[in-house]
Amino acid sequence: MGCLDAELSISLTSDAEIAELAGRFGRPARPTDVLAFALAEGPSAAHRGESLGDVVVSVETAARQAGRRGVPLDDELRDLLIHGLLHLLGMDHGTAADSRRMRELEELLRWEIARSD
């Protein structure tokens, strides 16, 4: 996987704050695990060295999900950041094929991160 020269903002927040943020941007005003706000469509911003956008993660929701999955919170946060990053790069999971492709890329990125540790 090629490396892109770009920036992104990461915010770790609470359920209350992410629910308020979701509602402000036309989504259901309830807690969710991750929100991504792209500043440009697709990976073009990354190729210009610009900011991709913002990834916002609810640590409270991430902790609950980590507990249900039986994984450390750090792993859950990593997975949510990867998921949000892929959204910033223009990916979505609106169809079964899109979901499958996104899961494949998430797995590849997890592997790349683990390999670099």
N, C-alpha and C positions, 0 to 999 in steps of 0.2 A: 504494500500500500504506500503510495507516495505521500510525502509530507508537504503540507500546505503552509504557507507563510501568512498567518492571520492571527487575529486576536479574538477573544470572546470574554464576556463578563460572566462570572459565576456568583450567584447569591444563594446562601444557605439561610433558610427562613423557617417560620413556624406554619402550622396548619392555618391559623387565623389569617396570617399575612398572605399566604398563597391563595386562600379562598377569596380574599378581598381583591387581590390582583387579577385572579381569573374572572371575577365578576366585572371588574373595570374594563376588561378587554373582550367582553361578549361571550365568555364561557360561563358554564354554571358556577355560581358563587359557592363552591364547596371545596374542601381540601382535595388536593391531588398530589401526586408524587413529584412531577416535574412539569414545568412550562418552559417553552422555548420561544423567543421572540427574535426572528431573523430581521436583520437590517436590510438585506438584499435577498432576492430570490436565487436559489441555487448556489453553487460554489464559486460564482464569479468574484465575489468580494474576497475570498481567500486567495485567489490568483492575483489580486491587485494589492495584497498585503493589508487589507482593511479589516475592520471589526466585522465579525460574522453576526454578532448580536448578543443576546443575553440568555443564559440558562438559569432558571430559578428552581431550587429543590427544597421541598419541605422535609426537614430533618425528622420531624415527628412521624410523618407518613413513612419515610424511609426506614425509620427504626421499627415501626410495626411490620412493614414488609420483610425486613431482615429477620425479625423474630419468626414470622410465619414460614419463611424459606429456610430457616436454620443456618443463616450465613452471618458473618460479621457485618456490622453497620458500614465499615469502610468499603466492603465489597458491594453492598447495595448502593452506596453513594457513587462509587465508580461506575456501576452499571447505569444509573440514572443520568450521570453526566455524559456517558457515551451516547445514550438514547437522545438526550437533548442536543448534543453536538450533531448527530445525524439529521435531526430536524432542521437545525440551522443550515445544514448543507443541502436542504431541499428534499430530504426523504420524508416519506409518510407511510402509514400503515392502513390506508383506506381500503385496500383490496387484499385478498389472501396472498397474491403474488408479491405485493409491496411489503406485507408483513413478513413473509418468508425472507425476502431480500434484506430487509432491515435486521432481522434476527441473525442472518448470516454475517452481515457486517459488524454487528455488535459482538458476535463471537470472535471474529477475526481481530477486532480491536482489543478485546479482553486478552486474547492470546498474545498480541503484540506487546501489550502493557506488561503481562506476566513475564514474557521473554526478556524484557528490558530491565526487570528488577534484579 
